[in-house]
Amino acid sequence: MRWAGPVLSPRPGWRTAVGVSAVVLGWAGLTVLPPALDVSFTAAVASQSVLVAGVLIVAVAALRRGTPGVAPAAGVCGSVGAVGVALLSLGSEPATYAVFGALLMMFAGAATALDGPPEDSSRTPVLRSVQAVVVCAAVVCAGVLALAFGASLGLASYEAAPVMLVVPAMTAGLGARLRAHAVALPLELTGGAVGLAAIVAAVEDPPFLALVLALCGVLAAATALRPERREAAGYLATALFVLASWVRLSASGVSSPEAYTLPVTVPALVIGVLRRRRDPAASSWTAYGAGLAVTLVPSLLAAWGDPHWLRPLLLGVAALVITLLGARLRLQALLVLGGAVLALDALHELAPYVVQVVGAMPRWVAPALAGVLLLAVGATYEKRLRDARRLRDALGRMR
């Protein structure tokens, strides 16, 4: 008698469990095999690298097919194996180059394999996220290779910093080529992190730090040529160039605050003039306030502690010119900032003489003068109040 019932087959859950178990147990067994057999360092590194490549291939294939469970398990095993073999390779210079170069090629190959459309289109966001992580790992491997190359040349850490900037330069070029691709931004951000590591490596030597900051500014300025990166990269380039000039001045022993602030003030004022030409209704505080304050405030603080007469004199002349320009052009920021700095600078310079004059007068003169002043203000209170309101209205009408 022939059985006509349904053919029994393993449930999907069992198939997933079997696949995950096979991947994890196989990876774990092959990982502990080299130490168990007491193989040489070279054989251990080579076998672990091949194992990482195999697990990554399984992970990519499972991701593209949408195999549940197997892809995450293989990805975790591959990640742990990659970290392990990377740390193991640091014991030898040739092994470091071989392993990190192989990992770079593996991650780049995995990113390329994940770039095509998957069999299940609903898994596209997952693939793009994994692809971004793999691309970032490839950039990190490239950064380690650049650092190792600098060490092989016998360079100190700060001297190897410019070599590390090759990586952000390459990622900036690849980002410009990829443009709107999902991995373009993670790629460039990871390259920027390598650039930040180069800056940290150069901190111990100020001249090299200034060079590295300037080179990073050049890369940021080149990135700012792209419309989609213009605003963020433009601000970053400006900050890097300013920091580079400040570090260079500090390394040269320059302590005058104007040398640090004027390179910021001049471009800021130029940008403010261009904005006011394009938009005459723009506030003078928005256009000129920050640029003027960057130089006037530090210079005023330096003048108050300066025993000589040259800086206060130059600051007073500059503040007077700014105040007159503000009154002539009816610009509130120039008038207020220039007038305030001029008044404080004059107060600082006249204070010693005022103290001498007050000290030479009889003690009853100061209270008498204060009383006369109060009587005069009280007698003309309404007029002074109207004058104050007219001044407020005049300032309010300025831009």
C-alpha positions in Angstrom: 0.0 0.0 0.0 1.4 3.4 -1.1 1.4 6.3 1.4 -0.3 9.3 -0.2 0.1 11.7 2.7 2.2 15.0 2.7 6.0 14.7 2.5 7.5 15.8 5.8 10.2 18.5 5.5 12.2 20.5 8.1 10.5 23.7 9.3 12.1 27.0 8.2 13.0 27.7 11.8 14.9 24.5 12.0 16.8 25.2 8.8 17.8 28.6 10.2 19.0 27.1 13.4 21.0 24.5 11.6 22.6 27.1 9.3 23.5 29.4 12.2 24.9 26.5 14.2 27.0 25.3 11.3 28.4 28.8 10.7 29.2 29.6 14.4 30.5 26.1 15.3 32.5 25.8 12.1 34.1 29.3 12.7 34.8 28.6 16.3 36.4 25.2 15.6 38.6 26.6 12.8 39.6 29.5 15.0 40.9 27.4 17.9 42.5 24.8 15.5 45.9 26.7 14.9 46.7 27.2 18.6 45.7 23.6 19.3 48.0 22.3 16.6 50.8 24.7 17.7 51.4 26.0 14.2 53.8 28.8 13.4 52.9 32.5 13.6 52.9 32.9 9.8 50.6 29.8 9.4 48.3 31.1 12.2 47.9 34.5 10.6 47.4 33.1 7.1 44.8 30.6 8.3 42.9 33.1 10.3 42.9 35.6 7.3 41.5 32.9 5.0 38.8 32.0 7.6 37.8 35.7 7.9 37.5 35.8 4.1 35.4 32.7 4.0 33.0 33.9 6.7 32.6 37.3 5.0 31.7 35.5 1.7 29.1 33.6 3.6 27.7 36.7 5.2 27.5 38.6 1.9 25.8 35.7 0.1 23.3 35.3 3.0 22.6 39.0 3.0 21.9 39.1 -0.7 19.6 36.0 -0.5 17.9 37.3 2.6 18.7 34.2 4.6 17.5 35.0 8.2 19.8 34.3 11.0 22.8 33.1 8.9 23.8 36.6 7.7 24.0 38.2 11.2 25.8 35.2 12.6 28.3 35.1 9.8 28.7 38.9 10.1 29.5 38.8 13.8 31.9 35.9 13.4 33.7 37.7 10.5 33.9 40.9 12.5 35.3 39.2 15.6 37.7 37.2 13.4 38.9 40.3 11.6 39.6 42.1 14.9 41.4 39.1 16.2 43.7 38.6 13.2 44.3 42.3 13.0 45.6 42.4 16.6 47.6 39.2 16.0 49.3 40.7 13.0 50.6 43.7 15.0 53.4 41.5 16.3 55.3 41.6 13.0 55.8 44.4 10.4 55.3 42.1 7.3 52.2 40.5 8.9 50.7 43.9 9.6 51.0 45.0 6.0 49.8 41.6 4.7 46.8 41.3 7.0 45.6 44.9 6.9 46.1 45.0 3.1 44.1 41.7 2.8 41.4 43.1 5.1 41.2 46.3 3.1 40.7 44.2 -0.1 38.1 42.0 1.6 36.0 44.9 2.9 36.3 46.7 -0.4 35.2 43.5 -2.2 32.3 43.0 0.2 31.1 46.6 -0.3 31.3 46.1 -4.1 29.4 42.8 -3.9 26.7 44.4 -1.7 26.2 47.3 -4.2 24.0 45.4 -6.7 20.2 45.0 -6.2 19.4 42.2 -3.8 17.0 39.3 -4.6 14.5 40.8 -2.2 14.2 44.6 -2.8 12.8 45.1 0.7 16.2 44.3 2.1 17.9 47.2 0.3 18.1 49.5 3.4 19.7 46.7 5.4 22.2 46.1 2.7 23.1 49.7 2.4 23.6 50.0 6.2 25.9 46.9 6.2 27.7 48.3 3.1 28.4 51.6 4.9 29.8 49.7 7.9 32.1 47.6 5.6 33.3 50.7 3.8 34.1 52.4 7.1 36.1 49.3 8.1 38.0 49.5 4.9 38.9 53.1 5.5 40.1 52.3 9.0 42.4 49.5 7.6 43.8 52.1 5.1 44.5 54.4 8.0 46.4 51.7 9.9 48.4 51.0 6.8 49.3 54.6 6.4 50.4 54.8 10.0 52.4 51.6 9.7 54.1 53.0 6.6 55.2 56.1 8.5 56.6 53.9 11.3 58.5 51.8 8.7 60.2 55.0 7.4 61.4 55.7 11.0 59.2 58.8 11.4 58.0 60.0 14.7 54.3 60.1 15.2 54.0 63.8 14.4 56.1 63.3 11.3 53.9 60.5 10.1 50.8 62.6 10.4 51.0 64.1 6.9 51.3 60.5 5.5 48.0 59.6 7.2 46.3 62.5 5.3 46.6 60.4 2.2 43.6 58.5 3.4 41.2 61.4 3.8 42.4 62.7 0.5 41.4 59.4 -1.2 38.1 59.3 0.6 37.3 62.8 -0.5 38.0 61.9 -4.1 35.9 58.7 -3.8 33.1 60.7 -2.2 33.2 63.2 -5.0 32.9 60.3 -7.5 30.1 58.5 -5.6 28.2 61.8 -4.8 24.6 60.8 -3.9 25.4 57.1 -3.1 24.4 55.9 0.4 28.0 55.1 1.4 29.5 58.5 0.3 28.8 60.3 3.6 30.0 57.4 5.9 33.1 57.1 3.7 34.0 60.8 3.9 33.3 60.9 7.7 35.5 58.0 8.4 38.2 59.6 6.3 37.7 62.7 8.4 38.2 60.6 11.5 41.6 59.5 10.1 42.4 63.1 9.5 41.5 63.9 13.1 43.8 61.1 14.2 46.6 62.7 12.2 45.9 66.1 13.9 46.1 64.4 17.3 49.3 62.6 16.3 50.9 66.0 15.4 49.9 67.8 18.6 53.3 67.3 20.3 55.1 69.4 17.6 53.4 72.8 16.9 55.0 73.4 13.5 53.9 70.0 12.2 50.5 70.6 13.8 50.2 73.8 11.8 51.2 72.0 8.6 48.7 69.2 9.2 45.9 71.7 10.0 46.6 73.6 6.8 46.6 70.4 4.8 43.3 69.4 6.3 42.0 72.8 5.5 43.0 72.3 1.9 41.1 69.0 1.8 38.0 70.6 3.3 38.2 73.5 0.9 38.4 71.1 -2.0 35.4 69.2 -0.6 33.5 72.5 -0.3 33.6 72.9 -4.1 30.8 70.3 -4.3 27.4 71.9 -3.9 26.1 69.2 -1.5 29.0 69.7 0.9 29.6 73.4 0.4 28.2 74.8 3.7 29.6 72.2 6.2 32.9 71.8 4.5 33.3 75.6 4.0 32.9 76.3 7.7 35.3 73.4 8.5 37.9 74.7 6.0 37.7 78.2 7.5 38.1 76.9 11.1 41.1 74.7 10.1 42.9 77.5 8.3 42.4 79.9 11.2 43.7 77.2 13.7 46.7 76.6 11.5 47.6 80.3 11.5 47.1 80.5 15.2 49.3 77.5 15.9 52.0 78.8 13.6 52.0 82.2 15.3 52.1 80.5 18.7 55.0 78.3 17.6 56.8 81.5 16.4 56.4 83.2 19.8 53.9 85.8 18.7 51.8 86.9 21.7 50.0 90.0 20.2 46.2 89.2 20.1 45.7 91.3 17.0 48.0 88.9 15.0 45.5 86.1 15.9 42.2 88.1 15.4 42.8 90.2 12.4 43.1 87.2 10.0 39.6 86.3 11.1 38.2 89.8 11.2 39.2 90.9 7.7 37.5 87.9 5.8 34.5 88.2 8.1 34.0 91.9 7.2 34.5 91.2 3.5 31.8 88.5 3.7 29.6 91.0 5.6 30.1 93.7 2.9 29.2 91.2 0.2 26.1 90.1 2.1 24.9 93.7 2.6 25.3 94.3 -1.1 23.2 91.3 -1.9 20.7 91.9 0.8 20.6 95.6 1.9 18.0 94.8 4.5 20.4 92.5 6.4 21.2 93.6 10.0 24.6 95.2 10.5 25.0 92.9 13.6 24.7 89.9 11.4 27.0 91.3 8.7 29.7 93.0 10.8 29.0 92.3 14.5 31.0 89.1 14.9 33.9 90.3 12.7 34.4 93.5 14.7 33.9 91.9 18.1 36.6 89.2 17.3 39.3 91.9 17.2 37.9 94.8 19.3 37.2 92.8 22.4 40.6 91.0 22.7 42.4 94.2 21.9 40.5 96.1 24.6 41.3 93.4 27.2 45.0 93.5 26.1 45.0 97.4 26.3 43.7 97.4 29.8 46.6 95.3 30.9 49.2 97.0 28.7 51.4 99.6 30.5 52.5 101.2 27.2 50.6 103.8 25.2 50.8 102.5 21.6 48.1 99.8 21.7 45.5 102.0 23.6 46.2 104.8 21.1 45.8 102.6 18.0 42.7 100.9 19.5 41.2 104.3 20.3 41.8 105.6 16.8 40.3 102.4 15.2 37.3 102.6 17.5 36.8 106.3 16.7 36.9 105.5 12.9 34.4 102.7 13.4 32.1 104.9 15.5 32.1 107.7 12.9 31.5 105.2 10.1 28.6 103.8 12.0 27.1 107.2 12.5 27.7 108.2 8.9 26.3 105.0 7.4 23.6 104.5 10.0 24.9 101.1 11.0 24.0 100.2 14.6 26.6 97.5 15.1 29.5 99.8 14.1 28.2 102.7 16.2 27.5 100.7 19.4 30.6 98.5 19.3 32.9 101.4 18.3 31.5 103.8 20.8 31.6 101.3 23.7 35.2 100.3 23.0 36.2 104.0 22.5 34.5 104.9 25.8 36.2 102.1 27.8 39.6 102.7 26.2 39.3 106.4 27.1 38.2 105.6 30.6 41.2 103.3 31.1 43.6 106.0 29.9 42.0 108.9 31.8 41.4 107.0 35.0 44.9 107.6 36.6 44.6 111.4 35.9 41.1 111.5 37.3 42.3 109.7 40.4 45.1 112.2 40.9 42.8 115.2 40.4 40.3 113.8 42.9 43.0 113.0 45.4 44.3 116.6 45.2 40.8 118.2 45.8 39.3 118.7 49.2 37.0 115.9 50.3 33.9 118.0 50.2 34.3 118.8 46.5 33.2 115.4 45.2 29.9 115.2 47.2 29.2 118.8 46.2 29.7 118.1 42.5 27.5 115.0 42.8 24.7 117.0 44.4 24.9 119.7 41.7 24.8 117.1 39.0 21.7 115.5 40.6 20.0 118.9 40.9 20.7 119.7 37.2 19.4 116.3 36.1 16.3 116.6 38.3 15.5 120.1 37.0 15.7 119.0 33.3 14.4 115.4 33.9 11.6 115.6 31.2 14.0 117.0 28.6 16.6 114.4 29.4 14.0 111.7 29.2 12.9 112.9 25.7 16.5 113.0 24.6 17.0 109.4 25.7 13.8 108.3 23.9 15.0 110.1 20.7 18.4 108.4 21.0 16.7 105.0 21.4 14.5 105.6 18.4 17.4 106.8 16.3 19.4 103.6 17.2 16.3 101.5 16.5 16.0 102.9 13.0 19.6 101.9 12.2 20.3 98.6 10.7 
